[in-house]
Amino acid sequence: MAGALVAGGWGLFAGAALLVGAAVGTLVRVPPRLIALVMAFGSGVLMAAVSFELIAEAYERSGMVPVVTGAVGGAVVYSGANALLARRGARHRKRSGEQQPSEEEAPGSGDAMALGALLDGVPESVVIGTSLLGGGHLGVATVGAVFISNLPEGLASAAGMRAAGRGRGYVFALWGGIAVVSGLAALAGYALLGGVSAAVMATITAVAGGAILAMIADTMIPEAYGRVHLLTGPVTVIGFLSAFALAHL
C-alpha cells in the first residue's frame, strides 16, 4: 500500500506541473516564442526519457519483439484517438495562440480537449508507477521529463483556452483534474501491474513510449516549430542532452 501511495504521489507531482503552467499562462502574458522554446526543450527531455528509460528498459526486460509491437501499438492507438478528438475540436489543445475554437464555434470542443489532455498524460503517469515495481528505483529522468514537458503544455494550453474565451475556472478545473488523474494513473500502474510477466511489462512500457513519441510529434513539435522555426532543432537537442545528463548523474 505504501508503495502505491508513493507512486501516486510522484504521479501527482509530475501532473501538478500542468497546473503550475496553467497558472502562469492564465495570470501572466508570456511571449508565444518563449512558450514555443520551452515546448521544444520539453520535447527533447521527453525523447531522452523515452529512449533511455522506457524503450531501453523494455528491451532489457524482454527483447525486441515486445518493444516493436508495444511501441507501434502505442503510437497507432494514440494517433487514432488523437485524430478522433481533433475532429471534435481538440486539434490545437496545446497551441498558445488563437487556434483553439470556442464552444460557440465548436460545441463540445472543451470536453474533447479535456479528453485529449488525459490521452497525453495517462501513459506518462502509468510509467512512473510501474518504474517502482519490484523494488525498482524511480526513474529520475522520467519524472523530470514529464514534469518539465507538462509545464509548457499547461502554459500553452491555458493561454490558448483564454484566447478562445474560456474562463479561469474552466482552465484551473481542467488542469487540476488532470493532475489528480495523473496521480491515480501512477498509483494504478503500481497497484495493478505488479504481478505481470516480464514480457507483458516490457510491452506496456513500450506502449507508453510509443504513445509519448507520437504525442511529441503530433502536438509538441508543431507548436514549437510554428513559433520559433529553425530554433526548434537546437533547443530540442539541448533538452535531450539535459535529460541524458540527469539520467547519468
C-alpha positions in Angstrom: 0.0 0.0 0.0 2.8 2.4 0.9 4.5 1.8 -2.5 1.3 2.5 -4.3 0.9 5.8 -2.4 4.5 6.8 -3.2 3.9 6.1 -6.9 0.7 8.1 -6.8 2.5 11.0 -5.1 5.2 11.1 -7.8 2.5 10.9 -10.5 0.6 13.8 -8.8 3.9 15.8 -8.6 4.6 15.4 -12.3 1.0 16.2 -13.2 1.0 19.3 -10.9 3.3 20.9 -13.4 0.3 21.3 -15.7 -1.5 23.3 -13.0 1.6 25.5 -12.5 1.9 26.1 -16.2 -1.8 26.9 -16.4 -1.5 29.4 -13.6 1.4 31.2 -15.4 -0.4 31.0 -18.8 -3.6 32.4 -17.3 -2.3 35.1 -15.0 0.8 36.3 -16.9 1.2 37.2 -20.5 4.1 35.0 -21.6 5.5 35.7 -25.1 4.4 33.0 -27.5 8.0 32.5 -28.7 9.2 31.8 -25.2 6.4 29.2 -24.8 7.5 27.6 -28.0 11.1 27.4 -26.9 10.1 25.7 -23.6 7.9 23.3 -25.6 10.9 22.4 -27.8 13.1 21.9 -24.7 10.4 19.7 -23.1 10.2 17.7 -26.3 13.9 16.9 -26.2 13.6 15.9 -22.5 10.8 13.5 -23.2 12.6 12.0 -26.1 15.6 11.2 -23.9 13.3 9.7 -21.2 11.6 7.5 -23.8 14.9 6.4 -25.3 16.9 5.6 -22.2 14.4 4.8 -19.6 11.4 3.3 -21.4 12.4 1.7 -24.7 15.8 0.6 -23.4 14.3 -0.8 -20.3 11.6 -2.7 -22.2 14.3 -4.1 -24.4 16.4 -5.3 -21.5 13.3 -6.9 -19.9 12.2 -9.0 -22.8 13.9 -8.3 -26.1 13.0 -6.7 -29.4 9.6 -8.2 -30.2 7.7 -6.6 -27.2 9.5 -3.3 -27.9 8.4 -3.1 -31.5 4.9 -4.4 -31.1 4.3 -2.3 -28.0 5.8 1.0 -29.4 4.0 0.7 -32.7 0.7 -0.2 -31.0 1.0 2.7 -28.6 1.7 5.1 -31.4 -1.2 3.8 -33.5 -3.7 3.9 -30.7 -2.6 7.4 -29.6 -2.6 8.8 -33.2 -6.0 7.2 -33.9 -7.6 8.6 -30.7 -5.9 12.0 -31.3 -7.4 12.1 -34.8 -10.9 11.4 -33.4 -10.5 14.1 -30.8 -9.2 16.5 -33.4 -12.5 16.2 -35.3 -14.3 17.3 -32.1 -12.2 20.5 -31.7 -9.1 19.3 -29.7 -6.6 19.6 -32.6 -5.0 22.7 -31.2 -5.2 21.9 -27.5 -1.5 22.7 -26.9 -1.4 25.8 -29.0 -0.9 29.1 -27.2 -2.4 31.4 -29.9 -6.0 31.8 -31.2 -6.1 28.4 -33.0 -8.4 26.8 -30.3 -12.1 27.1 -31.1 -14.6 28.5 -28.6 -17.6 26.5 -27.6 -19.7 28.6 -29.9 -17.5 27.8 -32.8 -17.2 24.1 -32.0 -19.7 22.8 -29.4 -18.1 20.1 -27.2 -14.6 21.2 -28.0 -13.9 21.8 -24.3 -14.8 18.2 -23.5 -12.6 17.0 -26.4 -9.7 19.0 -25.1 -10.1 17.5 -21.6 -10.1 14.0 -23.1 -7.0 15.0 -25.1 -5.2 16.1 -22.0 -6.0 12.7 -20.4 -4.8 11.0 -23.6 -1.5 12.9 -23.3 -0.9 12.4 -19.6 -2.0 8.9 -18.7 0.8 6.9 -20.4 3.4 9.0 -18.7 1.9 8.6 -15.3 1.5 4.8 -15.6 5.2 4.5 -16.4 6.0 6.4 -13.3 4.1 3.9 -11.3 5.5 0.8 -12.9 9.1 2.1 -12.5 8.8 1.4 -8.8 7.6 -2.2 -9.1 9.8 -5.0 -7.9 11.9 -2.7 -5.7 12.9 -0.7 -8.7 14.3 2.8 -8.4 12.2 5.7 -9.6 13.4 7.0 -12.9 14.5 10.5 -12.1 14.9 11.4 -15.7 11.4 10.1 -16.5 9.7 12.1 -13.7 11.8 15.2 -14.5 11.0 14.8 -18.2 7.2 14.5 -17.5 7.3 17.5 -15.1 9.3 19.7 -17.5 7.2 18.8 -20.5 4.0 19.4 -18.6 5.0 23.0 -17.7 4.8 24.3 -21.3 1.9 22.1 -22.1 -0.2 23.7 -19.3 1.1 27.1 -20.1 0.4 26.9 -23.9 -3.0 25.3 -23.5 -4.1 27.7 -20.8 -3.1 30.7 -22.9 -5.0 29.2 -25.9 -8.1 28.5 -23.9 -8.1 32.0 -22.5 -7.8 33.4 -26.1 -10.8 31.2 -27.1 -12.9 32.8 -24.4 -12.8 30.0 -21.7 -12.8 31.3 -18.1 -10.1 30.8 -15.5 -12.4 28.5 -13.5 -12.6 26.1 -16.5 -8.8 26.2 -17.1 -7.9 25.5 -13.5 -10.6 22.9 -13.0 -9.4 21.1 -16.1 -5.7 21.0 -15.3 -6.3 20.4 -11.6 -8.4 17.4 -12.5 -5.7 16.1 -14.9 -3.1 16.4 -12.2 -5.2 14.3 -9.9 -5.8 11.7 -12.6 -2.1 11.6 -13.2 -1.5 10.6 -9.6 -4.3 8.0 -9.8 -2.8 6.6 -13.0 0.6 6.2 -11.4 -1.0 4.6 -8.4 -2.9 2.2 -10.6 0.2 1.3 -12.6 1.9 0.3 -9.4 -1.0 -1.5 -7.9 -2.4 -3.4 -10.9 0.7 -4.4 -12.8 2.8 -5.9 -10.1 2.1 -9.5 -11.0 2.5 -9.4 -14.7 5.3 -11.2 -16.6 8.5 -9.5 -17.8 7.2 -9.7 -21.4 3.9 -8.1 -20.6 5.6 -5.3 -18.5 8.0 -4.7 -21.4 5.1 -4.4 -23.8 3.3 -2.0 -21.5 6.4 0.2 -21.1 6.9 0.2 -24.9 3.3 1.1 -25.5 3.7 4.1 -23.3 7.0 5.0 -25.0 5.3 4.8 -28.5 2.4 6.9 -27.4 4.6 9.6 -25.9 6.8 9.8 -29.0 3.6 10.1 -31.2 2.4 12.8 -28.8 5.6 14.7 -29.2 5.5 14.5 -33.0 1.8 15.3 -33.2 1.4 18.1 -30.7 4.6 19.5 -29.1 7.0 19.9 -32.0 4.3 21.6 -34.3 3.7 24.2 -31.6 7.4 24.9 -31.2 8.2 25.0 -34.9 5.2 27.1 -35.6 6.7 29.9 -33.5 10.5 29.6 -33.5 11.1 27.6 -36.7 14.8 26.8 -37.0 15.5 27.2 -33.3 13.3 24.2 -32.6 16.0 21.7 -33.5 18.9 23.1 -31.4 16.7 23.7 -28.4 15.2 20.2 -28.6 18.7 18.7 -28.7 19.6 20.8 -25.6 16.6 19.3 -23.8 17.6 15.8 -24.9 21.1 16.2 -23.6 19.9 17.8 -20.4 17.8 14.7 -19.6 20.6 12.4 -20.7 22.9 14.1 -18.3 20.3 13.9 -15.5 19.9 10.2 -16.0 23.6 9.6 -15.7 24.4 11.7 -12.6 
